[in-house]
């Protein structure tokens, strides 16, 4: 049986690597990132990656739920860092179908395939770093 400290260590490592992964994607996409994106990315990577450990879902269902999770947290992070703190980390006001310039449909659709990559990366990291078993994947039905 693993100790609570070892479990906390594992979850912290996954969160950290998720934050780094997200910042890396942002650096490749737009050439810069912000510290708040590390926290947002770590949280989303952890939550989306954990869907298959908590629920019996197909990969496509995980990707769809993951896109909604990312969009939800992106909205509230944007409200905090962009609207309350006025840091100007992003502004989707010029993008079609946006909500208060914090989220938009095109990026929600982009999160769908990125969540798929994140799911497999998170499972692979857990296997590689902590010798956790890989889940059984199904694409359409759980």
N, C-alpha and C positions, 0 to 999 in steps of 0.2 A: 504494500500500500504506500502510495507516495505521500509525503508530508504536505501540509498546506503551504509551506514555504517553497517547496519544489514546484508545486502547481502554480503559485503566484509567479515564480521565476519564469516558467514556461509561458504563461499568458503575457507577461511583461515583454519577453523576447518577441513573441508574435506581434504584439502591439507596436513595438519599436520598429521591427522590420516592415510592418505594414505602413507605418508613417514614412519610413525611408523610401519604400516602393512608390507611394503616392507622390512624394516630393520629386522623385526621379522622373515620374511620368510628367509632372508639371514642368520640370526643367526642360524635358524634351519637347513638350507641346508648345510652351510659350516663352521659354528661356529664363524664367525666374519663378520663385516660390516665396512663401511666407511661413513663419513658424507656426501659425495657426493651422496651416495645411498639414503639418506633421501630425498634430493632434487629431484633426479631422480624418486624415488618411489612416492613422493607426486605429482609431475607433471603428471606422467603416470596414477595414480589412479584418479586424477581429470579429466584428458582428456578422459580416457576410460570410467569412470563412467558417464561422461556427454554426451556420444554419444546418449543415449536414450532420453535425453531431447532436443537435437538439431536436431536429425534426426529420422525418422520413420524406424527402422531397427529391424530385428529379432535378437534374442539373439546370434545365431550362427554367423550372420554377424557382430555384435558388437564384438564378441570374435575374429574373424578373423582380423577385422580392428584394434582392440586393440592390437593383437600380432604384427601387423605391426607398430603401434604407438610406442610400447615399444621397438621394435627392432631399429627403427629409432633413438629414443632418446638415447638408450643404445649405439649405434654406435657413435653418436656425443659427448656424455658424455665420452665414452672411449677414443675418439680421444683427448679430452681436458685433462682429468685427467691422462690417461696412456701415451699418446704420447707426449703431449705438456708439461705437468707438471711433468711427470715421477714419478707418485705416485704408480704405480704398483698395482692398486686396483683389476684388473683381467687381465687374459691373456688366450684367447681361442685358441692360436696358435696350441696347440696339439689336438684340437677338430676338427673332420672332417667338411668340408664345412664352414670354417671360413673366415671372411673378415678382414684382417689386425690384426687378433687376438682379435678384439673388439666385434664382433657378430659372431654367428654361427647358422646353421640351427637347430641343436638339441635344442638349447635354444629358438629359435623362436617358435618351436613346443611346447615347455614347456609353453611359455607365453599364448598360446591359452587357455588351461583349467584354468590357473591362472587368466586370464582376466575374465573368466566366474565367478569365485569366487569373484573377485574384483567388478564386475558389481553389483552382488546381495548384497555384503557387503556395497558398496557405497549407493545404494538405501535404504537399511535397516538402515544405519546410518542416512541418511537424514530424514527418517520416524521417527526414534526413537528420534533423537536430535532436529529436527526442525518441526516435524509434517507435513512434506511434503507428498503428496500422492505417493503411489507406482505406477510405470508405469504399463501399460498393457503389459505383455510379450507374444511374439509369438516366437516359436523356429525356424521355417523355412521361413516364409514369414511375411512381415511387415503389 
